[in-house]
Amino acid sequence: MMEKDAKIYVAGHRGMVGSAICRALAKNGYTNIVTRTHKELNLCRQQEVEQFFAEEKPDYVFLAAAKVGGIMANSQAQADFMYENMTMEMNVIHSAWQNGCKKLLFLGSSCIYPRLAPQPMKEDCLLTSELEQTNEAYALAKISGLKYCAYLNQQYGTDYISVMPTNLYGPNDNYHPTHSHLLPAMIRRFHEAKEAGLSEVACWGTGTPLREMMYVDDLADACVYLMNTYSGDETVNLGTGKEHTIKEIAEMVARVVGYTGKITWDTTKPDGTPRKLLDVSKLERLGYKYTTELEDGIRLAYDDFLNNPMRAER
């Protein structure tokens, strides 16, 4: 168990996941949370990271920092996604080990699993077949991070764990028109269509792929719970175990936003992975289950969008 006054470093605290972890820690009575902005600490610069860990020596680390983006951003900048993610995670994990960090939690992504993995995807299907091409670079970086944690455990006896979240959404999400993920992109698109009085909205692909979505505060609660209760080399899937077609998700977003026009599908654009459902039986055996249903979470996310004055620039 993490001591309530232990020094806890949350890497990536300004992002959607990192900020949710900070909220979860505060809610659970943790009072010594250490954070740094990108301007204060560039995690891609090894010397800066080494100096930070040598000075602060955090007891626990939540590694939520990452370069993230939707299908377009991943496809167009594979080299950037691989380099930045691999560099920052290796710097942080290695420096944590060098400075005696008691425990580290590494956040990966469900995209690490093969494109055509048996559904729902169990933790042991990792590296059994080809990855999805549109986000292969990001997936390879994340696989490297979780493997490095496991290798440190095996070679040096560390207690570093990895969790693989499903698709996430919620407060402090990125609503950029081209660099955002599925649900925030839809929230912005339908909201702007409603404001402009548009008669129809075109969404990418066929609408048939299946997606699992998890509200980010549920994810953060799970991370704090596992940091206190789980140890092991094998990753833990974090999700809801429920899936919806992208068409169903679009209809939910339109309903929440209040858009009543027509939804069309641009089949010249890629669908991405046909299905991505995590097997969360291990998580549930460990004692955690999500609480926020999708449409309720979309309402919370839309409220955040409406109250985020920087949404047009992000």
C-alpha positions in Angstrom: 0.0 0.0 0.0 1.2 3.5 -0.8 1.7 5.6 2.3 -0.6 8.6 2.5 2.3 11.0 2.8 4.6 9.2 0.3 6.1 11.2 -2.5 4.2 10.3 -5.7 5.3 11.6 -9.1 2.6 11.7 -11.8 4.3 12.1 -15.2 1.9 13.7 -17.6 -0.3 15.4 -15.0 -1.8 17.9 -17.4 -3.1 15.3 -19.8 -6.5 13.6 -19.6 -5.2 10.5 -17.9 -2.6 12.2 -15.7 -5.0 14.8 -14.4 -7.5 12.1 -13.6 -4.9 10.1 -11.6 -4.1 13.3 -9.7 -7.8 13.7 -8.9 -8.0 10.0 -7.8 -5.0 10.3 -5.5 -6.3 13.5 -3.9 -9.7 11.8 -3.4 -8.0 8.9 -1.6 -6.1 11.2 0.8 -2.6 11.3 -0.8 -1.1 14.7 -0.1 2.5 14.7 -1.5 1.9 14.6 -5.3 4.8 15.8 -7.4 4.3 17.2 -10.9 6.2 19.0 -13.6 5.0 20.7 -16.8 6.7 19.9 -20.1 8.4 23.4 -19.9 9.8 22.5 -16.5 10.9 19.0 -17.4 11.2 17.6 -20.9 10.9 13.8 -20.5 12.7 13.2 -23.8 15.9 14.7 -22.4 17.7 12.1 -20.4 19.9 14.5 -18.4 16.8 16.5 -17.3 15.0 13.4 -16.2 18.0 12.0 -14.4 18.5 15.3 -12.5 14.8 15.4 -11.6 14.8 11.9 -10.1 18.1 12.4 -8.3 16.7 15.6 -6.6 13.1 14.5 -5.9 13.5 10.7 -5.4 9.8 9.9 -5.6 8.6 6.8 -3.8 6.0 6.0 -6.4 5.5 6.9 -10.1 2.5 6.9 -12.4 3.8 7.1 -15.9 0.9 8.6 -17.8 3.0 10.9 -20.1 2.7 10.1 -23.8 2.5 11.6 -27.3 -1.0 10.6 -28.3 -3.3 11.2 -31.2 -6.1 9.7 -33.4 -5.8 7.6 -36.5 -4.7 10.4 -38.8 -2.0 11.7 -36.5 -0.7 8.2 -35.9 -0.6 7.4 -39.6 1.1 10.6 -40.6 3.8 10.8 -37.9 4.9 7.2 -37.1 8.5 8.2 -36.6 7.6 11.0 -34.1 5.2 8.7 -32.2 7.8 6.0 -31.8 10.7 8.2 -30.9 9.0 10.5 -28.4 7.1 7.7 -26.6 10.0 5.3 -26.4 12.4 8.0 -25.3 10.3 9.5 -22.5 9.2 6.1 -21.1 12.7 4.7 -21.1 14.1 7.8 -19.4 11.5 7.8 -16.7 11.5 4.0 -16.0 15.3 3.8 -16.0 15.7 6.9 -13.7 13.0 5.5 -11.3 15.0 2.3 -11.0 18.3 4.1 -10.6 16.9 6.2 -7.7 15.2 3.4 -5.8 11.5 4.1 -6.7 9.4 1.6 -4.6 6.8 1.0 -7.3 6.0 2.3 -10.8 2.8 2.0 -12.9 3.2 2.2 -16.6 0.2 3.1 -18.8 0.2 1.4 -22.2 -2.7 1.1 -24.6 -5.0 -1.6 -26.0 -3.4 -0.9 -29.4 -0.5 -3.1 -28.3 -2.5 -6.2 -29.1 -2.6 -7.8 -32.6 -5.0 -6.3 -35.2 -6.9 -9.6 -35.5 -6.5 -10.9 -31.9 -9.2 -13.3 -30.6 -11.9 -11.2 -29.0 -12.2 -10.2 -26.2 -8.4 -9.7 -26.0 -6.6 -11.4 -23.1 -3.3 -10.2 -21.8 -1.5 -13.2 -23.1 -2.3 -12.5 -26.8 0.4 -9.9 -26.8 2.9 -10.4 -29.7 1.1 -13.4 -31.2 0.4 -11.8 -34.6 0.6 -8.5 -36.6 -0.2 -5.1 -35.2 -2.7 -2.6 -36.7 -0.6 -0.7 -39.3 -2.2 2.7 -38.6 -0.8 2.9 -35.1 2.1 0.3 -35.2 4.8 2.8 -34.1 2.9 3.9 -31.0 2.1 0.3 -30.2 5.8 -0.8 -30.5 6.8 2.0 -28.2 4.3 0.9 -25.6 5.3 -2.7 -25.9 8.9 -1.7 -25.3 7.9 0.1 -22.1 5.9 -2.7 -20.6 8.6 -5.2 -21.5 11.3 -3.0 -19.9 9.2 -2.9 -16.7 9.0 -6.7 -16.7 12.7 -7.2 -17.4 13.6 -4.9 -14.5 11.4 -6.9 -12.2 13.1 -10.1 -13.4 16.7 -8.9 -13.3 16.7 -6.5 -10.4 13.6 -7.4 -8.3 11.7 -4.1 -8.9 7.9 -3.9 -8.4 7.0 -2.2 -11.7 3.5 -2.9 -13.2 1.9 -2.2 -16.5 -1.8 -1.6 -17.3 -3.4 -1.5 -20.7 -6.4 0.8 -20.9 -9.1 0.6 -23.6 -10.2 3.7 -25.5 -10.5 6.6 -23.0 -12.6 9.8 -22.8 -13.6 12.4 -20.2 -12.5 15.7 -18.6 -9.4 17.4 -20.0 -9.6 15.5 -23.3 -8.0 16.7 -26.5 -10.7 18.1 -28.9 -8.4 19.1 -31.8 -10.2 18.7 -35.1 -7.6 16.4 -36.7 -5.4 15.1 -33.8 -8.1 14.0 -31.3 -9.4 10.5 -30.7 -12.8 9.1 -31.7 -15.1 10.3 -29.0 -13.8 13.8 -28.4 -13.6 14.3 -32.2 -17.3 13.4 -32.4 -18.2 15.7 -29.6 -16.6 18.6 -31.3 -17.9 17.8 -34.7 -21.6 17.3 -33.6 -21.5 20.4 -31.4 -20.1 22.6 -34.2 -22.7 21.1 -36.6 -25.5 22.0 -34.2 -24.2 25.5 -33.7 -23.9 26.0 -37.5 -27.3 24.5 -38.2 -25.8 21.9 -40.5 -28.2 19.3 -42.0 -25.7 16.4 -41.9 -22.4 15.3 -40.4 -20.0 13.0 -42.1 -18.0 10.6 -39.9 -15.1 8.5 -41.0 -15.3 4.9 -42.3 -18.3 2.6 -42.3 -19.5 2.9 -38.7 -19.3 -0.8 -38.3 -16.1 -1.3 -36.2 -16.7 -2.1 -32.5 -15.1 0.0 -29.8 -15.0 -0.3 -26.0 -14.9 3.1 -24.2 -13.9 3.8 -20.6 -14.5 7.0 -18.6 -11.1 8.3 -17.5 -12.0 8.7 -13.9 -12.8 5.0 -13.7 -9.5 4.3 -15.3 -7.7 6.5 -12.7 -9.5 4.8 -9.8 -8.4 1.5 -11.2 -4.7 2.6 -11.4 -4.6 3.8 -7.8 -6.3 0.5 -6.8 -3.8 -1.6 -8.6 -0.9 0.4 -7.4 -2.0 -0.6 -3.9 -3.0 -4.2 -4.6 -1.2 -5.8 -7.6 2.3 -6.9 -8.4 3.4 -8.9 -11.4 5.2 -8.9 -14.8 2.0 -9.5 -16.8 0.0 -6.5 -17.8 -3.6 -5.9 -16.6 -6.3 -4.9 -19.0 -8.3 -1.8 -17.9 -11.7 -1.5 -19.6 -15.4 -2.1 -19.2 -15.9 -5.3 -21.1 -18.6 -3.7 -23.2 -18.5 -2.6 -26.8 -20.5 -0.5 -29.2 -20.3 0.1 -33.0 -18.9 3.4 -34.0 -22.3 4.2 -35.5 -23.9 3.6 -32.1 -21.4 5.8 -30.4 -22.0 8.6 -33.0 -25.7 8.3 -32.3 -25.1 8.6 -28.6 -23.0 11.7 -29.0 -25.5 13.3 -31.3 -28.2 12.6 -28.8 -26.2 14.1 -25.8 -25.1 17.2 -27.8 -28.6 17.7 -29.2 -27.8 17.4 -32.9 -30.8 16.2 -34.9 -29.4 16.2 -38.4 -28.4 13.3 -40.6 -25.3 11.2 -39.9 -23.4 10.0 -43.0 -20.4 7.8 -43.4 -17.3 8.6 -45.5 -16.2 5.1 -46.6 -13.1 6.5 -48.4 -11.6 7.0 -44.9 -10.1 4.1 -42.9 -12.0 2.2 -40.3 -8.9 1.1 -38.3 -9.0 -2.1 -36.3 -12.3 -3.9 -36.8 -12.8 -4.8 -33.2 -11.0 -3.9 -29.9 -12.6 -5.4 -26.9 -10.5 -6.2 -23.8 -11.0 -9.2 -21.6 -11.3 -7.6 -18.2 -11.8 -10.8 -16.2 -8.4 -10.4 -14.6 -9.1 -6.9 -13.5 -12.5 -8.0 -12.0 -10.8 -11.0 -10.3 -8.4 -8.5 -8.7 -11.4 -6.6 -7.3 -12.1 -3.7 -9.6 -15.1 -2.9 -11.8 -15.9 0.3 -13.7 -18.9 2.4 -12.6 -19.7 5.0 -15.4 -21.9 3.8 -18.3 -21.1 5.2 -21.7 -23.9 7.6 -22.3 -23.6 9.0 -18.8 -19.9 9.5 -19.4 -20.5 11.2 -22.7 -22.7 13.7 -20.9 -19.9 14.4 -18.4 -17.4 14.8 -21.2 -19.7 17.2 -23.1 -20.0 19.3 -20.0 -16.2 19.4 -19.8 -16.1 20.4 -23.5 -18.5 23.3 -23.0 -16.6 24.5 -20.0 -13.1 24.2 -21.7 -12.3 27.7 -23.1 -9.2 26.3 -24.9 -11.1 23.5 -26.8 -10.8 25.3 -30.2 -7.0 25.5 -30.0 -6.4 21.9 -28.8 
